[in-house]
Structures are given as structure tokens and as C-alpha cells.
Amino acid sequence: MNQEEQSGIEPLADTAGNQVQPYRLLLFGAVILALALIGIWSRPSGAFAALWPANAVMLVWLARSGSSASLAHYFCAALAFSAADLMTGASVGNALILACGNLLSVGTGLLFLHLCRLKTIDLSERASVFQVLLLALIGANAGGLLGMVAWPKMFGGTFHEGYFYWAGTDFVNYIAFLPLLFAMPASRIELIRSLRRDLSQTKVLPAITTLLMCGLPVWTDNPNALAFPLLGLLWCAFTYSVFVTALLTLLYCLFALLQISRVFDQGAADFSGWADLMLIRVSISSIALAPIVVSAYIHSTRVQVAKLAYSANHDSLTGALSRAAFMEALQDRMQSLSDGQCVTLFLMDLDHFKNINDTHGHLAGDSAIVHFVQVVQQCLRAGDVIGRIGGEEFAVVFAEENKEDFDAPLIADRIHKTLNDLPLVLPDGKSLPFTVSIGIAECSTPGDSLEALVQQADDALYKAKAAGRDQTVLNRV
């Protein structure tokens, strides 16, 4: 019997039958309540909130946790939304209507993600910003439909005013908050690492420049200067990760939206004034997507370039360096050789590899090659480099060592022993032992040629195979 059963407390269950931990539900409700109170605090002159992060946070929280069908979460959110309005003077009826609007908006957004089979939106992909924009439009319009019915009853306006009030406010806040929430790393450690990496002393200038530009509309008392920080955000997009760019963009959006609300505080009492205010807010939020779009494209391009570079420099089967990349690494070792150091090269050839292919098939041969690389990597250090230079031929170049301290034959013996102790196990459970012949060449004279070193190792490998295979032979240049 677990602790919850002993205490008589049974975990809640969602509609899918999954258990919902009470403390997680309480945390969820507390966060929604706090964010709703922050939004209500930002309301200018009794209008809708200038900032409303609660819906975006709820949407991403439930989407990431897989609890979108949890009635317990929706009920908890409804209580939090209603409590926030009641605590700030709203009537019971209005509080319930506002809570229903928020839940309808979030629920429709979650339904869209479910239909698109998206648990989250990966902002490192090029189509991600379009997905965020579409999600914001769908969620905002769902809220706007309720606003058409609720607005006349709550404030005596027309149904089209209710639609634009409600949908416009939801859209602005979704656009402001969703990019950051979807780009946020899953763990606290990854989040801290991302901030430290991007906002280090050598890379902090774009962020500082953007923050200074945000001061222009305050110093000049002119809201037209709100466009200038976008130039800094574009610089940030070229410098930082998508997450940090989205964070800085959100800070800009919060600042700009509050500044605009302050300017229009006395002039947004009627629909005409509020429409002007909302048009500016939607424009600012939409334009602020540009740095995130740029950052997503840059990140996606960098990922593709990195994949291409890896494919060009690594063997697709084993992950070892390709022949060209290995020779380049060997050349770098030769050029950096100094007095008292040595460069050691292993050339290795799997013994009787053709028999493995002929007897057990080419899939078994591929498995043997992969297994051999894994065995060799167990015997190497972090700075040592292995490459595949032919079908069953491999090479290793070791990190620079003092020639008196480095024992190449000892490492070769370790490879032989490990390969003998860990034979390949085939899918049918049978063991497939095989051996390797190793030729070693050492160079301790700066200025010697790469070709000479490779030739000496190749000669040593030939002698090892001629001596009966499963042997190691050392040549010194």
C-alpha cells in the first residue's frame, strides 16, 4: 500500500484514466490565479487587460503535459479565473462569463494542436512561427465568438464590439507569450545554460542595445519611437538562440503594450478609440514576430549545415571520421608536432572479413564493423581520433604524447583483448568472434611527411597479416 492509500487520499484521475497528482493540480491553479491577477492589474481604465499571460501559459502547460483532456485541470482553471475576478470586484455573473471565455479560447487551441498531432511547437523549425500565428488566431476567434454573446449582457455594447474586444485582446497576448513558452527549454538546467551561453559577456551587446532602444519612447515621450527596438531585436536574432530571442521579444512586447495602453488611457473609452488602440497593439505584436522568424530560420539553417558537415566528415554506418576528415586530422597532428612529442598512427584491418559477409550475410558484416568501432572507442581517450579509411580498414591517430610515456603496443594489446572478450552477438543469439591486425607507426621528428608515416603504418599492417593475423607490428619513422 502506498503513502496516498495509507493516508486515505486518492489521486485525481483525468478522463483518459491517468492519475493527476493533487500537488501538481494545486500548483497549476496557483500559477493561473497569479497570472490572472497580474493581467487584471494591467487593465487600463476598466477595459480588457493590456497583458494576459494566463491563457497562453495554460495552453502550453496542458499541451506539454498531455493533460489537455483533464477535467480536473479545466475545473481548477475555472476556479482560478473566477477567483481572480471576484477578488478584484467583478460580479459573480461576469466572473463566470470571463472564465468561460478563457476556457473556450484555451480549449479550442488545444483541440487544434491535437488535430495537428502536435504536443508542442518546435520553434527551431521554419514553419513553427506560422503554426503559432494560426494557433493564436484560432484561440482568439473562439474567445471572440463568446464575446459576441457576452459583451452586450456585460457592458451593453453590440455583438461586433464584443467580438473585436475579446478576439483582439486574446490574439495580442497569444502572439506575445506563445513563442517564448514554446521555445522555453524543458528543464531548468537547460534554461539556465541557454541564458548563460547566449548572454555571456562576449555576446551581451545586442541585448543591451535593445534595452537601451526601449528607453527612447520614454525619454522622448513619443510612442512613435517604439519601432526602434525592433532593429536591436533583429541583431539579437542573428546572435542568440530562438529561446533568448523570444524572451527579449516578449520583454519588448510587454513594454510596448504597456506604453501604448498608457498613452491611450484617456482615449479608449469608446469603441472608436479602443479600435485604434487595439490596431496599434496587434501591429506591434505581429511585427515583433519578425525577429523570432529570423531566429528560427537562422537556427534551422545552422542545424542543416551542421548535419551536412557531419555527413561529409563522418562515416554513416559507424560514426567514425571519413577518410578525408581523418587525413586532415592526422595532418593537423603532424603540423603541431614539437620536440619531445610523438604522433602515433594505427592502421587496422579486420581479419577474414570477406568470410563473415559470405557466411553470415552483409548485415552481419555491417554489425561487425559497428561492433569493432565501439570496441576500439572503449580503448581510446577523449582526444584520440578514429576513422574509417576503407571497407573494413580503420585508422587511429592519438593525441600528442611525450614519446617516453606513450606505450602504443599496450593500447593495441588492449584492443585485441577487448575484442576477444566481447565478441559480436548476432540477432539469433550466436556469438561471432573475429580478430584484427594492427600496424603501428610512430613519428617523433617535426617536419616529417604524412605520406611517410602512413606508408610505415601500412608496411607494419602488411607484416602483421603476413605473420598470421591477429597481430600487432610497430614501425618507427
VOSELO-945697 format. One record per residue (C-alpha): residue in three letters; x, y, z. Coordinates in nm, 2 decimals. Layout:
<recs>
ALA / X / Y / Z $
...
</recs>
This chain:
<recs>
MET / 0.00 / 0.00 / 0.00 $
ASN / 0.15 / 0.34 / -0.10 $
GLN / 0.15 / 0.65 / 0.11 $
GLU / -0.15 / 0.80 / -0.06 $
GLU / -0.36 / 0.49 / 0.01 $
GLN / -0.25 / 0.49 / 0.37 $
SER / -0.35 / 0.85 / 0.43 $
GLY / -0.69 / 0.80 / 0.26 $
ILE / -0.60 / 1.05 / -0.02 $
GLU / -0.67 / 0.91 / -0.37 $
PRO / -0.51 / 1.07 / -0.67 $
LEU / -0.75 / 1.25 / -0.91 $
ALA / -0.79 / 1.10 / -1.25 $
ASP / -0.84 / 1.27 / -1.58 $
THR / -1.08 / 1.15 / -1.85 $
ALA / -0.82 / 0.92 / -2.00 $
GLY / -0.78 / 0.74 / -1.67 $
ASN / -0.44 / 0.89 / -1.59 $
GLN / -0.37 / 0.99 / -1.23 $
VAL / -0.34 / 1.37 / -1.16 $
GLN / -0.13 / 1.44 / -0.85 $
PRO / -0.31 / 1.69 / -0.62 $
TYR / 0.00 / 1.90 / -0.55 $
ARG / 0.06 / 1.95 / -0.93 $
LEU / -0.30 / 2.05 / -0.97 $
LEU / -0.27 / 2.30 / -0.68 $
LEU / 0.05 / 2.44 / -0.84 $
PHE / -0.13 / 2.47 / -1.17 $
GLY / -0.42 / 2.66 / -1.01 $
ALA / -0.20 / 2.89 / -0.82 $
VAL / 0.00 / 2.98 / -1.13 $
ILE / -0.32 / 3.06 / -1.33 $
LEU / -0.46 / 3.26 / -1.04 $
ALA / -0.14 / 3.47 / -1.00 $
LEU / -0.11 / 3.53 / -1.38 $
ALA / -0.48 / 3.63 / -1.39 $
LEU / -0.43 / 3.88 / -1.11 $
ILE / -0.13 / 4.02 / -1.30 $
GLY / -0.35 / 4.06 / -1.61 $
ILE / -0.63 / 4.23 / -1.42 $
TRP / -0.38 / 4.47 / -1.27 $
SER / -0.27 / 4.57 / -1.62 $
ARG / -0.63 / 4.67 / -1.73 $
PRO / -0.64 / 5.03 / -1.85 $
SER / -0.95 / 5.23 / -1.75 $
GLY / -1.16 / 4.92 / -1.68 $
ALA / -1.11 / 4.78 / -2.03 $
PHE / -0.97 / 4.43 / -2.11 $
ALA / -0.62 / 4.35 / -1.98 $
ALA / -0.32 / 4.50 / -2.16 $
LEU / -0.13 / 4.19 / -2.06 $
TRP / -0.29 / 3.85 / -2.01 $
PRO / -0.04 / 3.56 / -1.99 $
ALA / -0.27 / 3.32 / -1.82 $
ASN / -0.43 / 3.17 / -2.13 $
ALA / -0.10 / 3.12 / -2.31 $
VAL / 0.06 / 2.96 / -2.01 $
MET / -0.24 / 2.73 / -1.95 $
LEU / -0.24 / 2.62 / -2.32 $
VAL / 0.13 / 2.54 / -2.33 $
TRP / 0.12 / 2.37 / -1.99 $
LEU / -0.16 / 2.14 / -2.08 $
ALA / -0.02 / 2.07 / -2.43 $
ARG / 0.32 / 1.98 / -2.30 $
SER / 0.19 / 1.77 / -2.00 $
GLY / -0.05 / 1.58 / -2.22 $
SER / -0.34 / 1.67 / -1.98 $
SER / -0.55 / 1.86 / -2.24 $
ALA / -0.84 / 1.62 / -2.17 $
SER / -0.82 / 1.66 / -1.79 $
LEU / -1.15 / 1.78 / -1.65 $
ALA / -0.97 / 1.84 / -1.32 $
HIS / -0.73 / 2.10 / -1.48 $
TYR / -1.02 / 2.28 / -1.65 $
PHE / -1.22 / 2.29 / -1.33 $
CYS / -0.91 / 2.42 / -1.14 $
ALA / -0.85 / 2.69 / -1.40 $
ALA / -1.22 / 2.79 / -1.40 $
LEU / -1.19 / 2.84 / -1.02 $
ALA / -0.87 / 3.04 / -1.06 $
PHE / -1.01 / 3.27 / -1.33 $
SER / -1.33 / 3.33 / -1.14 $
ALA / -1.15 / 3.39 / -0.81 $
ALA / -0.92 / 3.65 / -0.97 $
ASP / -1.22 / 3.85 / -1.10 $
LEU / -1.41 / 3.81 / -0.77 $
MET / -1.11 / 3.93 / -0.57 $
THR / -1.09 / 4.24 / -0.79 $
GLY / -1.45 / 4.35 / -0.77 $
ALA / -1.63 / 4.17 / -1.05 $
SER / -1.98 / 4.03 / -1.01 $
VAL / -2.04 / 3.65 / -0.99 $
GLY / -2.21 / 3.65 / -1.33 $
ASN / -1.93 / 3.85 / -1.50 $
ALA / -1.66 / 3.64 / -1.34 $
LEU / -1.82 / 3.32 / -1.47 $
ILE / -1.86 / 3.46 / -1.82 $
LEU / -1.50 / 3.58 / -1.83 $
ALA / -1.38 / 3.24 / -1.71 $
CYS / -1.58 / 3.06 / -1.98 $
GLY / -1.43 / 3.28 / -2.24 $
ASN / -1.08 / 3.20 / -2.13 $
LEU / -1.15 / 2.83 / -2.11 $
LEU / -1.32 / 2.83 / -2.46 $
SER / -1.02 / 3.00 / -2.61 $
VAL / -0.76 / 2.77 / -2.45 $
GLY / -0.97 / 2.46 / -2.52 $
THR / -1.00 / 2.54 / -2.89 $
GLY / -0.63 / 2.60 / -2.91 $
LEU / -0.56 / 2.26 / -2.75 $
LEU / -0.81 / 2.10 / -2.99 $
PHE / -0.62 / 2.25 / -3.28 $
LEU / -0.29 / 2.11 / -3.15 $
HIS / -0.45 / 1.77 / -3.10 $
LEU / -0.59 / 1.76 / -3.45 $
CYS / -0.25 / 1.86 / -3.59 $
ARG / -0.09 / 1.59 / -3.37 $
LEU / 0.13 / 1.85 / -3.20 $
LYS / 0.22 / 1.82 / -2.84 $
THR / 0.43 / 2.13 / -2.87 $
ILE / 0.55 / 2.36 / -3.15 $
ASP / 0.92 / 2.34 / -3.22 $
LEU / 1.04 / 2.70 / -3.29 $
SER / 1.36 / 2.57 / -3.44 $
GLU / 1.16 / 2.47 / -3.75 $
ARG / 1.09 / 2.71 / -4.02 $
ALA / 0.71 / 2.66 / -4.03 $
SER / 0.68 / 2.70 / -3.65 $
VAL / 0.60 / 3.07 / -3.64 $
PHE / 0.32 / 3.02 / -3.89 $
GLN / 0.18 / 2.74 / -3.65 $
VAL / 0.20 / 2.98 / -3.36 $
LEU / 0.02 / 3.25 / -3.56 $
LEU / -0.25 / 3.01 / -3.67 $
LEU / -0.29 / 2.88 / -3.31 $
ALA / -0.33 / 3.24 / -3.19 $
LEU / -0.59 / 3.32 / -3.45 $
ILE / -0.79 / 3.01 / -3.37 $
GLY / -0.78 / 3.06 / -2.99 $
ALA / -0.86 / 3.43 / -3.02 $
ASN / -1.15 / 3.38 / -3.25 $
ALA / -1.30 / 3.11 / -3.02 $
GLY / -1.29 / 3.37 / -2.74 $
GLY / -1.44 / 3.63 / -2.98 $
LEU / -1.74 / 3.41 / -3.05 $
LEU / -1.83 / 3.40 / -2.68 $
GLY / -1.76 / 3.78 / -2.66 $
MET / -2.03 / 3.84 / -2.92 $
VAL / -2.29 / 3.69 / -2.68 $
ALA / -2.14 / 3.81 / -2.35 $
TRP / -2.04 / 4.16 / -2.43 $
PRO / -2.39 / 4.31 / -2.47 $
LYS / -2.50 / 4.15 / -2.15 $
MET / -2.19 / 4.25 / -1.95 $
PHE / -2.13 / 4.61 / -2.08 $
GLY / -2.43 / 4.69 / -2.30 $
GLY / -2.24 / 4.71 / -2.63 $
THR / -2.30 / 4.55 / -2.96 $
PHE / -2.21 / 4.19 / -3.06 $
HIS / -1.95 / 4.30 / -3.31 $
GLU / -1.78 / 4.52 / -3.04 $
GLY / -1.77 / 4.22 / -2.82 $
TYR / -1.61 / 4.01 / -3.09 $
PHE / -1.33 / 4.26 / -3.16 $
TYR / -1.27 / 4.34 / -2.79 $
TRP / -1.24 / 3.98 / -2.69 $
ALA / -1.07 / 3.83 / -3.00 $
GLY / -0.83 / 4.13 / -3.04 $
THR / -0.71 / 4.11 / -2.67 $
ASP / -0.66 / 3.73 / -2.69 $
PHE / -0.47 / 3.75 / -3.02 $
VAL / -0.23 / 4.01 / -2.89 $
ASN / -0.15 / 3.82 / -2.58 $
TYR / -0.11 / 3.48 / -2.75 $
ILE / 0.13 / 3.64 / -3.01 $
ALA / 0.33 / 3.80 / -2.72 $
PHE / 0.36 / 3.49 / -2.49 $
LEU / 0.33 / 3.17 / -2.70 $
PRO / 0.67 / 3.20 / -2.88 $
LEU / 0.86 / 3.22 / -2.56 $
LEU / 0.66 / 2.94 / -2.39 $
PHE / 0.71 / 2.70 / -2.68 $
ALA / 1.08 / 2.79 / -2.72 $
MET / 1.15 / 2.75 / -2.34 $
PRO / 1.38 / 2.46 / -2.26 $
ALA / 1.21 / 2.16 / -2.10 $
SER / 1.44 / 2.15 / -1.79 $
ARG / 1.56 / 2.42 / -1.55 $
ILE / 1.92 / 2.33 / -1.61 $
GLU / 1.89 / 2.37 / -1.99 $
LEU / 1.72 / 2.70 / -1.94 $
ILE / 2.00 / 2.83 / -1.72 $
ARG / 2.26 / 2.70 / -1.96 $
SER / 2.09 / 2.87 / -2.26 $
LEU / 2.08 / 3.21 / -2.07 $
ARG / 2.44 / 3.18 / -1.96 $
ARG / 2.56 / 3.08 / -2.31 $
ASP / 2.38 / 3.35 / -2.50 $
LEU / 2.40 / 3.63 / -2.25 $
SER / 2.77 / 3.59 / -2.17 $
GLN / 3.00 / 3.90 / -2.15 $
THR / 3.11 / 3.85 / -2.51 $
LYS / 2.76 / 3.83 / -2.65 $
VAL / 2.56 / 4.06 / -2.43 $
LEU / 2.59 / 4.38 / -2.65 $
PRO / 2.28 / 4.31 / -2.87 $
ALA / 2.06 / 4.26 / -2.57 $
ILE / 2.19 / 4.58 / -2.40 $
THR / 2.14 / 4.78 / -2.72 $
THR / 1.78 / 4.66 / -2.75 $
LEU / 1.71 / 4.75 / -2.39 $
LEU / 1.86 / 5.10 / -2.44 $
MET / 1.65 / 5.15 / -2.75 $
CYS / 1.34 / 5.07 / -2.54 $
GLY / 1.42 / 5.38 / -2.34 $
LEU / 1.38 / 5.61 / -2.64 $
PRO / 0.99 / 5.64 / -2.63 $
VAL / 1.02 / 5.71 / -2.25 $
TRP / 1.30 / 5.97 / -2.29 $
THR / 1.13 / 6.14 / -2.58 $
ASP / 0.77 / 6.08 / -2.45 $
ASN / 0.68 / 5.98 / -2.81 $
PRO / 0.52 / 5.64 / -2.88 $
ASN / 0.64 / 5.66 / -3.24 $
ALA / 0.99 / 5.56 / -3.11 $
LEU / 0.86 / 5.22 / -3.02 $
ALA / 0.97 / 5.08 / -3.36 $
PHE / 1.34 / 5.14 / -3.29 $
PRO / 1.39 / 4.84 / -3.05 $
LEU / 1.30 / 4.61 / -3.34 $
LEU / 1.63 / 4.69 / -3.50 $
GLY / 1.81 / 4.56 / -3.19 $
LEU / 1.59 / 4.25 / -3.18 $
LEU / 1.69 / 4.17 / -3.54 $
TRP / 2.05 / 4.19 / -3.42 $
CYS / 1.96 / 3.96 / -3.13 $
ALA / 1.80 / 3.71 / -3.38 $
PHE / 2.14 / 3.68 / -3.56 $
THR / 2.33 / 3.63 / -3.23 $
TYR / 2.11 / 3.43 / -2.98 $
SER / 1.91 / 3.11 / -2.97 $
VAL / 1.54 / 3.11 / -3.05 $
PHE / 1.46 / 3.10 / -2.68 $
VAL / 1.66 / 3.40 / -2.58 $
THR / 1.54 / 3.59 / -2.89 $
ALA / 1.18 / 3.51 / -2.79 $
LEU / 1.25 / 3.62 / -2.43 $
LEU / 1.38 / 3.96 / -2.54 $
THR / 1.10 / 4.00 / -2.79 $
LEU / 0.85 / 3.93 / -2.51 $
LEU / 1.01 / 4.19 / -2.29 $
TYR / 0.98 / 4.44 / -2.57 $
CYS / 0.62 / 4.35 / -2.63 $
LEU / 0.53 / 4.39 / -2.27 $
PHE / 0.70 / 4.73 / -2.26 $
ALA / 0.54 / 4.84 / -2.58 $
LEU / 0.19 / 4.73 / -2.49 $
LEU / 0.20 / 4.90 / -2.15 $
GLN / 0.33 / 5.22 / -2.31 $
ILE / 0.06 / 5.22 / -2.57 $
SER / -0.21 / 5.15 / -2.30 $
ARG / -0.07 / 5.44 / -2.10 $
VAL / -0.09 / 5.68 / -2.40 $
PHE / -0.45 / 5.57 / -2.48 $
ASP / -0.56 / 5.55 / -2.12 $
GLN / -0.79 / 5.85 / -2.16 $
GLY / -0.89 / 5.80 / -2.52 $
ALA / -1.01 / 5.44 / -2.54 $
ALA / -1.34 / 5.47 / -2.36 $
ASP / -1.55 / 5.43 / -2.67 $
PHE / -1.52 / 5.17 / -2.94 $
SER / -1.35 / 5.40 / -3.19 $
GLY / -1.08 / 5.49 / -2.95 $
TRP / -1.04 / 5.13 / -2.84 $
ALA / -1.02 / 5.01 / -3.20 $
ASP / -0.73 / 5.25 / -3.26 $
LEU / -0.56 / 5.12 / -2.95 $
MET / -0.61 / 4.75 / -3.05 $
LEU / -0.49 / 4.81 / -3.40 $
ILE / -0.16 / 4.95 / -3.27 $
ARG / -0.13 / 4.66 / -3.02 $
VAL / -0.19 / 4.40 / -3.29 $
SER / 0.05 / 4.57 / -3.52 $
ILE / 0.33 / 4.58 / -3.25 $
SER / 0.27 / 4.22 / -3.16 $
SER / 0.27 / 4.10 / -3.52 $
ILE / 0.58 / 4.30 / -3.62 $
ALA / 0.76 / 4.16 / -3.31 $
LEU / 0.73 / 3.82 / -3.47 $
ALA / 0.99 / 3.92 / -3.73 $
PRO / 1.29 / 3.86 / -3.50 $
ILE / 1.16 / 3.52 / -3.40 $
VAL / 1.10 / 3.43 / -3.76 $
VAL / 1.46 / 3.53 / -3.85 $
SER / 1.60 / 3.35 / -3.55 $
ALA / 1.40 / 3.03 / -3.64 $
TYR / 1.53 / 3.04 / -4.00 $
ILE / 1.89 / 3.10 / -3.88 $
HIS / 1.87 / 2.82 / -3.63 $
SER / 1.72 / 2.58 / -3.89 $
THR / 1.99 / 2.67 / -4.14 $
ARG / 2.26 / 2.61 / -3.89 $
VAL / 2.12 / 2.27 / -3.80 $
GLN / 2.10 / 2.17 / -4.16 $
VAL / 2.46 / 2.29 / -4.23 $
ALA / 2.58 / 2.11 / -3.92 $
LYS / 2.41 / 1.79 / -4.04 $
LEU / 2.57 / 1.83 / -4.39 $
ALA / 2.91 / 1.89 / -4.23 $
TYR / 2.87 / 1.59 / -4.01 $
SER / 2.76 / 1.37 / -4.31 $
ALA / 3.06 / 1.49 / -4.51 $
ASN / 3.31 / 1.42 / -4.23 $
HIS / 3.18 / 1.10 / -4.08 $
ASP / 3.11 / 0.75 / -4.19 $
SER / 2.73 / 0.70 / -4.19 $
LEU / 2.75 / 0.34 / -4.05 $
THR / 2.99 / 0.38 / -3.76 $
GLY / 3.01 / 0.75 / -3.69 $
ALA / 3.39 / 0.73 / -3.73 $
LEU / 3.56 / 1.00 / -3.93 $
SER / 3.56 / 0.97 / -4.31 $
ARG / 3.89 / 0.91 / -4.49 $
ALA / 3.93 / 1.27 / -4.59 $
ALA / 3.84 / 1.41 / -4.25 $
PHE / 4.07 / 1.16 / -4.08 $
MET / 4.37 / 1.25 / -4.30 $
GLU / 4.30 / 1.62 / -4.23 $
ALA / 4.31 / 1.54 / -3.85 $
LEU / 4.63 / 1.34 / -3.90 $
GLN / 4.79 / 1.63 / -4.09 $
ASP / 4.69 / 1.87 / -3.81 $
ARG / 4.87 / 1.64 / -3.56 $
MET / 5.18 / 1.62 / -3.78 $
GLN / 5.20 / 2.00 / -3.81 $
SER / 5.16 / 2.06 / -3.44 $
LEU / 5.43 / 1.81 / -3.35 $
SER / 5.71 / 1.95 / -3.13 $
ASP / 6.03 / 1.82 / -2.98 $
GLY / 5.99 / 1.55 / -2.73 $
GLN / 5.64 / 1.45 / -2.86 $
CYS / 5.53 / 1.18 / -3.10 $
VAL / 5.25 / 1.12 / -3.34 $
THR / 5.12 / 0.76 / -3.33 $
LEU / 4.92 / 0.61 / -3.61 $
PHE / 4.73 / 0.28 / -3.60 $
LEU / 4.62 / 0.11 / -3.93 $
MET / 4.38 / -0.18 / -3.85 $
ASP / 4.22 / -0.44 / -4.08 $
LEU / 3.95 / -0.69 / -3.98 $
ASP / 4.08 / -1.04 / -4.04 $
HIS / 3.89 / -1.26 / -4.29 $
PHE / 3.61 / -1.01 / -4.32 $
LYS / 3.50 / -1.15 / -4.66 $
ASN / 3.43 / -1.48 / -4.49 $
ILE / 3.19 / -1.30 / -4.24 $
ASN / 3.00 / -1.15 / -4.53 $
ASP / 2.99 / -1.47 / -4.73 $
THR / 2.89 / -1.69 / -4.43 $
HIS / 2.66 / -1.47 / -4.23 $
GLY / 2.55 / -1.21 / -4.48 $
HIS / 2.62 / -0.84 / -4.53 $
LEU / 2.40 / -0.73 / -4.24 $
ALA / 2.62 / -0.93 / -4.01 $
GLY / 2.93 / -0.77 / -4.17 $
ASP / 2.79 / -0.43 / -4.11 $
SER / 2.72 / -0.52 / -3.74 $
ALA / 3.08 / -0.65 / -3.71 $
ILE / 3.21 / -0.32 / -3.84 $
VAL / 2.99 / -0.12 / -3.60 $
HIS / 3.09 / -0.35 / -3.31 $
PHE / 3.46 / -0.31 / -3.38 $
VAL / 3.44 / 0.07 / -3.38 $
GLN / 3.26 / 0.05 / -3.04 $
VAL / 3.53 / -0.18 / -2.90 $
VAL / 3.81 / 0.05 / -3.02 $
GLN / 3.64 / 0.36 / -2.88 $
GLN / 3.63 / 0.19 / -2.53 $
CYS / 4.01 / 0.16 / -2.55 $
LEU / 4.07 / 0.52 / -2.66 $
ARG / 4.08 / 0.85 / -2.47 $
ALA / 3.87 / 1.17 / -2.54 $
GLY / 4.13 / 1.33 / -2.76 $
ASP / 4.21 / 1.02 / -2.98 $
VAL / 4.05 / 1.00 / -3.33 $
ILE / 3.93 / 0.70 / -3.52 $
GLY / 3.85 / 0.70 / -3.89 $
ARG / 3.72 / 0.45 / -4.14 $
ILE / 3.95 / 0.46 / -4.44 $
GLY / 3.81 / 0.17 / -4.63 $
GLY / 3.56 / -0.11 / -4.62 $
GLU / 3.69 / -0.30 / -4.32 $
GLU / 4.00 / -0.08 / -4.27 $
PHE / 4.03 / 0.17 / -3.99 $
ALA / 4.29 / 0.41 / -3.85 $
VAL / 4.35 / 0.58 / -3.52 $
VAL / 4.57 / 0.89 / -3.45 $
PHE / 4.64 / 0.96 / -3.09 $
ALA / 4.65 / 1.28 / -2.90 $
GLU / 5.00 / 1.43 / -2.87 $
GLU / 5.21 / 1.24 / -2.62 $
ASN / 5.56 / 1.25 / -2.48 $
LYS / 5.73 / 0.97 / -2.66 $
GLU / 5.88 / 0.83 / -2.34 $
ASP / 5.54 / 0.80 / -2.17 $
PHE / 5.33 / 0.67 / -2.45 $
ASP / 5.30 / 0.29 / -2.50 $
ALA / 5.13 / 0.22 / -2.83 $
PRO / 5.17 / -0.16 / -2.82 $
LEU / 4.99 / -0.17 / -2.48 $
ILE / 4.69 / 0.01 / -2.64 $
ALA / 4.70 / -0.24 / -2.93 $
ASP / 4.70 / -0.53 / -2.69 $
ARG / 4.40 / -0.38 / -2.51 $
ILE / 4.21 / -0.37 / -2.84 $
HIS / 4.29 / -0.73 / -2.91 $
LYS / 4.19 / -0.84 / -2.56 $
THR / 3.87 / -0.64 / -2.56 $
LEU / 3.77 / -0.77 / -2.90 $
ASN / 3.83 / -1.12 / -2.78 $
ASP / 3.64 / -1.07 / -2.46 $
LEU / 3.34 / -0.90 / -2.63 $
PRO / 3.25 / -1.10 / -2.94 $
LEU / 2.97 / -0.98 / -3.16 $
VAL / 2.63 / -1.13 / -3.07 $
LEU / 2.41 / -1.19 / -3.37 $
PRO / 2.03 / -1.15 / -3.37 $
ASP / 1.98 / -1.53 / -3.33 $
GLY / 2.19 / -1.52 / -3.01 $
LYS / 2.50 / -1.68 / -3.15 $
SER / 2.84 / -1.52 / -3.09 $
LEU / 3.06 / -1.42 / -3.39 $
PRO / 3.42 / -1.38 / -3.28 $
PHE / 3.66 / -1.21 / -3.51 $
THR / 4.01 / -1.06 / -3.49 $
VAL / 4.20 / -0.76 / -3.62 $
SER / 4.55 / -0.70 / -3.75 $
ILE / 4.72 / -0.37 / -3.64 $
GLY / 5.01 / -0.19 / -3.79 $
ILE / 5.17 / 0.10 / -3.59 $
ALA / 5.39 / 0.38 / -3.70 $
GLU / 5.54 / 0.65 / -3.47 $
CYS / 5.68 / 0.98 / -3.58 $
SER / 5.88 / 1.20 / -3.34 $
THR / 6.06 / 1.43 / -3.58 $
PRO / 5.89 / 1.76 / -3.66 $
GLY / 5.87 / 1.82 / -4.03 $
ASP / 5.84 / 1.45 / -4.14 $
SER / 5.58 / 1.39 / -4.41 $
LEU / 5.23 / 1.24 / -4.36 $
GLU / 5.29 / 1.01 / -4.65 $
ALA / 5.59 / 0.86 / -4.49 $
LEU / 5.41 / 0.79 / -4.16 $
VAL / 5.11 / 0.63 / -4.35 $
GLN / 5.35 / 0.41 / -4.55 $
GLN / 5.53 / 0.29 / -4.24 $
ALA / 5.20 / 0.20 / -4.07 $
ASP / 5.08 / 0.03 / -4.39 $
ASP / 5.40 / -0.18 / -4.41 $
ALA / 5.36 / -0.27 / -4.04 $
LEU / 5.00 / -0.38 / -4.11 $
TYR / 5.12 / -0.60 / -4.40 $
LYS / 5.37 / -0.77 / -4.18 $
ALA / 5.11 / -0.83 / -3.91 $
LYS / 4.88 / -1.00 / -4.16 $
ALA / 5.17 / -1.20 / -4.31 $
ALA / 5.26 / -1.32 / -3.96 $
GLY / 4.93 / -1.50 / -3.92 $
ARG / 4.69 / -1.21 / -3.85 $
ASP / 4.55 / -1.11 / -3.51 $
GLN / 4.90 / -0.95 / -3.46 $
THR / 5.05 / -0.61 / -3.39 $
VAL / 5.36 / -0.48 / -3.56 $
LEU / 5.54 / -0.15 / -3.48 $
ASN / 5.74 / 0.07 / -3.72 $
ARG / 5.92 / 0.39 / -3.62 $
VAL / 5.97 / 0.66 / -3.88 $
</recs>
